[in-house]
Amino acid sequence: MNQAEFLTAEESADVEAALLSSQEKFLTRLTISSLRLLGRIAADSAVNLEDLTHQQVIAWIEKDSKIKREQGIEAAVLKW
């Protein structure tokens, strides 16, 4: 898994094989990806995941967004 990949192909296949509705599969993929992203944000913020605040999440996403605007999408972590 590369550093900007938040859901592996194997994880996605496991979710697809699960006995879930389409909406539940989407939420499961989103949850796995979000957990991985929050782990990245916590590490970059030098805090434990459990101690991460919503303000730190907002600040991290603002910073990544600024990098994307100033340096291009390839320099940012989030590619969307």
C-alpha positions in Angstrom: 0.0 0.0 0.0 1.5 3.4 -1.0 1.4 6.3 1.4 -1.7 7.9 -0.1 -3.7 4.6 -0.4 -6.3 4.4 2.3 -8.0 1.2 1.3 -6.1 -1.7 -0.2 -7.4 -3.9 -3.0 -7.6 -6.8 -0.6 -9.6 -4.8 1.9 -12.0 -3.6 -0.8 -12.4 -7.2 -2.0 -13.2 -8.3 1.5 -15.8 -5.6 1.9 -17.3 -6.5 -1.5 -17.6 -10.2 -0.4 -19.3 -9.2 2.9 -23.0 -9.9 3.3 -23.8 -6.2 3.3 -26.1 -3.9 1.3 -24.5 -1.4 -1.2 -24.9 1.4 1.3 -23.3 -0.7 4.1 -20.4 -1.6 1.9 -19.8 2.1 1.0 -19.9 3.0 4.7 -17.5 0.2 5.6 -15.0 1.3 2.9 -15.4 4.9 4.1 -14.8 3.9 7.7 -11.7 1.8 7.0 -10.3 4.7 4.9 -11.2 7.2 7.5 -9.5 5.2 10.2 -6.3 5.0 8.1 -6.4 8.8 7.4 -7.0 9.6 11.0 -4.0 7.5 11.9 -1.9 9.5 9.4 -3.2 12.8 10.8 -2.4 11.7 14.4 1.1 10.7 13.4 1.7 13.9 11.5 0.4 15.8 14.6 2.5 13.8 17.0 -0.5 12.7 19.1 -2.1 9.4 19.9 -5.1 8.6 17.7 -7.3 8.7 20.8 -6.2 12.2 21.6 -6.8 13.6 18.1 -9.2 16.5 18.2 -11.6 17.8 15.5 -9.6 21.0 15.4 -6.4 19.0 14.5 -8.2 17.2 11.8 -9.5 20.4 10.3 -6.1 22.0 10.5 -4.4 19.0 8.8 -6.9 19.0 6.0 -6.5 22.8 5.5 -2.8 22.3 5.4 -3.0 19.5 2.8 -5.5 21.5 0.8 -3.1 24.5 0.7 -0.2 22.2 -0.4 -2.5 20.9 -3.2 -3.3 24.5 -4.3 0.3 25.7 -4.1 2.3 22.7 -5.2 -0.1 20.6 -7.2 -2.2 17.5 -6.4 0.8 15.2 -6.5 2.4 17.0 -3.5 -0.7 16.5 -1.4 -1.7 13.5 0.6 -5.4 13.6 -0.4 -5.8 13.4 -4.2 -9.4 14.4 -4.4 
